[in-house]
Amino acid sequence: HRDLHSFPTRRSSDLAGVGYLRKRKDGIVEWIIGDEQSQLDLAKTLLPFSKLKKKQLRLLSEIIYQKREISSASKFIDLCRVIDKFKQLNYSKKRTITASLVEKVLIDKKLLTP
């Protein structure tokens, strides 16, 4: 039973001093960290200790840095392709908004040329 106030969950967010916890409708507890610098700092701190999510932590950092450099629709699509890598890493089945869908919408709205 996952609980917002269970020791490991509450302790992790308290120790880091960033973000807040929320419980989803399916019972999963999510740790929400809104600002990019805190996300980067936490990823860097966790990386040496992570056994299963090293690739995701590195990808998170890559996405944040690349996001800061977006100056055009084509660079935005490049970022979306990097974000799509999470789908393979996490075996995501529910994810429906992909780089190709975003690209199609931007082309349809004439914000990007094919």
TANORGI-V33341 format. One record per residue. N is the residue number from 1. OMEGA is omega in whole degrees, -180 to 180 (999 if undefined). D_CENTER is the distance of its C-alpha to the mean C-alpha in Angstrom with 1 decimal. Layout:
N	OMEGA	D_CENTER
N	OMEGA	D_CENTER
//
This chain:
1	-180	24.9
2	-176	21.6
3	178	22.5
4	-174	20.8
5	178	23.7
6	-174	24.0
7	-176	24.6
8	-178	21.6
9	-178	19.0
10	-178	20.8
11	-180	21.8
12	-179	18.3
13	178	17.2
14	-179	20.7
15	-179	20.9
16	178	17.8
17	179	19.1
18	174	15.9
19	179	14.2
20	180	15.7
21	172	15.8
22	-179	16.1
23	179	17.6
24	179	16.7
25	-179	19.7
26	176	19.4
27	179	19.8
28	177	16.4
29	178	15.6
30	176	12.1
31	-176	11.7
32	178	10.5
33	-170	10.1
34	-174	10.6
35	-174	11.7
36	-177	10.2
37	177	13.2
38	177	12.7
39	179	9.2
40	-180	10.9
41	-179	14.0
42	179	12.6
43	180	11.0
44	180	14.4
45	-176	16.3
46	-173	14.9
47	-178	15.0
48	-176	18.8
49	-176	18.9
50	177	16.3
51	-172	18.1
52	-171	15.8
53	-180	12.2
54	-179	13.3
55	179	12.0
56	179	8.4
57	177	9.0
58	180	10.8
59	177	8.5
60	180	5.8
61	179	9.2
62	-179	10.5
63	-179	8.0
64	179	8.8
65	-179	12.4
66	179	12.8
67	-179	11.7
68	-175	14.5
69	-177	16.9
70	179	16.8
71	-179	20.4
72	178	21.0
73	-179	20.1
74	176	20.3
75	177	17.8
76	177	15.4
77	176	16.0
78	178	15.5
79	179	12.0
80	178	11.5
81	177	13.1
82	179	10.8
83	178	7.7
84	-180	10.4
85	177	10.7
86	-179	8.0
87	179	10.8
88	-178	13.4
89	-176	11.9
90	-179	11.2
91	-177	14.3
92	179	12.7
93	-174	15.8
94	-176	15.0
95	-176	12.6
96	180	15.1
97	-177	13.7
98	178	13.7
99	-179	14.7
100	177	18.3
101	178	18.3
102	179	17.0
103	179	19.5
104	180	22.2
105	180	21.7
106	176	21.9
107	179	25.0
108	180	26.6
109	179	26.3
110	175	27.7
111	-179	25.0
112	177	24.6
113	-178	27.5
114	999	27.4
//
